[in-house]
Amino acid sequence: MTDPILQVRGLTKHFPVRSGRHRMVIQAVDNVTLDIQQGETLGLVGESGCGKSTIAQLLVGLHEATAGQVTFNGEALQSMPRKERKRVRRQLQYVFQDPNDSLDPRMKVRDIIAEGLWADGSIGRKEIIKRVEEVLDRVGLPRDALGRFPHEFSGGQRQRIGIARALVMRPQIIVADEPISALDVSVQAQILNLLGDLKRELGLTYVFVAHNLAAVAYVSDRIAVMYLGRIVEIGTTREIMSSARHPYTKALLSAIPEPEIGAERRERITLSGDVPSPVNPPSGCRFRTRCPIATELCANEAPSLAGEIESGPATTHLVACHFA
């Protein structure tokens, strides 16, 4: 294993909120640690509200962390001077969930894609035009799209524009936050295949955020499963899909429809209750209030994210469960 391109250590994000006279804190992300290798796709999966999008936004600087550190190519981003951090942030680009909301309807496609380059100011007009045309070709849109507005395109084409806007900065890492959830099912596979092609052609590294475990498995080398602000299991895609150990991961897997008619059905695991509030998460293991195997130990002691004993000390499959 080489040194990770991106290291996350103890990443925490709390949002203060008011309820009447009371001040409360939403614990969106709590003490998350990750290593992301050059050229891999790390899938981040979990239910809505689990904190996965907040992590994505922390990685690219859309939020400031409450605690913890993000290190890119050995450089700690939070401790950098603002000008230096801006230089490094060009290497981490973001693809938003809904292209209807993330593309300015008053701007033409050429201006949307080139906006980051104009703001950066490091290259001239001719080079900017050349780059914009190159990325438009890469994402499979015709050149005449440059003079048109976002509303003239389908949802899938608008998402391609969003991907082109990220690519034009020539990043090393792209953080894709639910990039297919706002698209028709028929278009989702096209966008997933496009992301895969770009990864192979350009050597990109992805953080792919989604609530759909099947889609994450399709594009990811490793998968991290989140629940209520914490990672509960992380491993290679094969490990997660074939030998999941955490009860929550097993429940997510059981909800995936079988791809073949007549295939052996997975045991369906139905979780009781709702996801607890991140304002007041349960003591100990945060999943215990919905877990079918929880005991008193789970209420009193939070499990650490640890490797399976039988896999040895070099395992990449980590599980936060007392009974994994």
N, C-alpha and C positions, 0 to 999 in steps of 0.2 A: 504494500500500500504506500503510495506517495503521500506527501503532505496535502491535506485538504485545501481546495481552492477557497472554501468558505467554512469558517468555524463559528459556531454559536455556543456561548457558554453562559448558563444561568440566566437566559433571556426572560425578562419579566416586564409585563405592561399592565398597569392598573389605571383605570379611568375613574376619576372622582365624579360623583353625581349627587344631586340633591333630591330629596323626597320630603317636601314640606320644609320643616325646620331641621331635618336630619341630613347629615352628610354621610354618604356611603361610598364604597369603592367597588367597582366592577373588576374582578380579578380575571381579565381576559386571557392573559398568558402568564404562566407561573413556573419559573425556573426550568426553562427548556434548554437542553444541550443537544447539539447536532454537529456532525461533520459531513460535509458534502464534497465529493471528489470531483476533480476535473473530468468533464465529459459524461457524467452520469445524469440520470433523471431521478430525482427524489420526489416521490409522491407523498403528499400530505393530505390525509383523509380523515373525515369525522363528520358528525352531525352539524347542522347549522348552530352557530353560537359557541362552538368548541374552541375557537381562538385561532383557527388555521389561517384565516385571512389577515388577522392582526399580525401574525408572524410574518406573513408575506410582505405586509406594509412596513414592518420594522426592518426587514432585510434591505429594502431599497430606500429607506429614510423617509417614508411618508409619515411615520410616527417616530418620536423619540422614546427610547426604552426607559422604563422606570428603574431597571437594574439590569446588569448583565452586559455582555460584550459580543459584538459581531466583528469577526476578523476576516478580511479579504486578502488573499495572497500574503498572509503574514502581517498585514497592517490593520491595527485596531481602528475601526472607523470612528467610534465615539470620541477618541482622544485626539483626532486629527484637527488641525486648523480648518476653518470653514472652506477656504479656497482649495486646500488639498483634498478635503472630503468631496467637494464638488467634482474634482478631476476623477477620483476613484469611482464615484457614483455613476459616471457614464458607463462603466463596465457592468452595472447591474440595472437592467431595464425591466419594466413592468408591463404585462398585458392584462388589461382590465376585464372584468366579468361581462359587462353589458356594453357592446359597442354603440348602442343607441344613446347611452348616457356619457360615454367617454370620448366621443368624437364631436367636436364643435360643429353644429349644423350650419353655421354661417361661414365656415372656412372650406375652401376647396381642398381636394385630396392632396395636391402637391404641397399646400401650406401646412396641412396637418402632419404629414410625414416629415417635412423639413423643419418644423418648429423647433425641435431640440437642437438641430445643427445651427440654426440662426442664433438661438440663445447662447450656444456655446462659443460661437465667434472665432473658432480656431481654423476654419477653412473658408475658401472663397466661394463666390456664387457658382462658378462653373463646376467646381467639385461637388457642391451641394446638389446641383441639378443632376449630375452624373450618378451620385449615390442614390438619389430618390428614384431615378429610373431603374437602377440595378435592383433595388429591393422590391420594386413593383413587379419586375419580371420574376423574382424569386418566389413571391407569394402567389403567382399565377393570375395577376390582373393585367388587362391590356393598358397600353400607354395612354389611350384616350381617357382613361379614368382620372388622370391627373387634373383635368380641368372641370371635373364634376363635383357635386356636393354629396355628402354622406347619404341623404335621403333617397338618392337615385340608385342605391345599391340594396341588395338583399342582406339579411342578417349575417350570413356566412361571408359575403364579400366585405361587409363592414368589419368583421373580425379580422379578415386578412389585412385590411388597412391598419388596424390596431397593431397587428404583428409586424407589419412593415415599418411602422413608426418606432417600434422597439429595435428592430434590426438595423435601421439606418445609422444608429449610434455605434454600430459594430461592437456590441457587448460581448463579454465572456459568459455572463449568466443572464438568463431570462426567467423572471418569476411570473408564472402564468396563474392568475387567480380566478379559478372557475371559468376558464376560457370557453367552455362549450355549454354551460348550463342555460344560457339564454337563447340557444340555437335549436332549430328543429332537429329531431333525431336523425333525419336523413343527411343532415349537413355535419353533424358532430364527428363522424368518422373521417370526413374530408379534412377537417381542421386537425384532428389527431394525427392523420397521416402526413399532413403538411409539416407539423411540428417535428415529427420523426425524420422527415427528409432534410429539414433545415439543420437538425442536430448532426446528422451524418455528414452533410456537405460543409458545414461551418465549424464543427467541433464544439458546439454549444453545450453548456451545462444548464439544466432546467431544475427549477423547483415548481412542481405542478400541483396546484391546490384544487381539490374537488371533494364533493360529498359522495360521488358515485365510485364505489370501490372497483367495479368492473372496468370503468374507463381509466382509473389510475393504474390498475394492473396492466392494461394494454400498453401504456407508454413508459412505465417506470422500471428502473433497475432495482430500486429499493423503495419500501413503503414505510412511512411513519404514521401510526394511528393515534389520533388525538381524542381526548375526552375531557371536557370542562377545563381547558387551559393547560393540560399536561399531556405529554406523550406516554401512552400506556404500552405500546409495542412498536418495535422497529426491526426490520429485517429485509432480506432480499425479497423480491416479488414472489419467487418460488416458495420461500419459507413461510411468508405470510399467507399465501393462497392455499398451500397444501398442508401446512402444519402450524396453524395459528395456535397460540397458547393462552392469550388473554380472553376472558369471557366476552368482553365487548367486541373484540375483533371477530370472534366466532359468531356473534349475533349479526354483525354486518355481513359476513360471508353467507350466512343462512338466508339472507334476504335477496341474494343475487339469483335471478331466474336461471334455470338450467338451459344451456344453449341448444341442447339436442332433445328432440321428442323421444320419449322413452328412456332417457338417461336416469340413472339412479338419483332419487331425490335426496337433497341434504336434509338433515333434521332441522326443522324450523325452530328457531329460538325467539320467543317473544319476550321482550323486556317489559317489566311492570313499571308503572309510574312515569313521570316526566323527568326531563333533565333538570337537576337542581339549579337554583339561581347562582350565577357566578358572583353575586354580591355576598352570598352566605353559603359557600360550598360545604359539603359534609366533612366532618373530621376524618382523619385517617385516609383510607382509599376513597377517592371522590366517586368512584363507580359503585360503591357498596350498597347504596340505597336502591339500586336496580339489579344488583348482581344475584344470580340464583345460588351461588356457593359462598356468599359472604358469611363471616363469623364475627365474633366479638373482637378478634385480633384485627380485622379489617377496619373496625371503628376506632381502634386505639392507636394504630400504627400505620403510617403511610408507607406503602411498599416502594422500594427503590427500583430504578430501571436497571436490571441486572441480566447477565447472560445465563442461559440454561447450563446447569452443572454438567450434563452429559456431553455438551458441545465443546467443553474445554475453555481455557482462558482467552483464546483468540476468536471466540464466537462473534458473529455480527448480528445475531438474533437476540434482542434484548426485550425483556418483558417486565412490566411493573405490576406484579401480582404475587401475593404470598403463596398461592397454590398453583403457580404455573408449571 
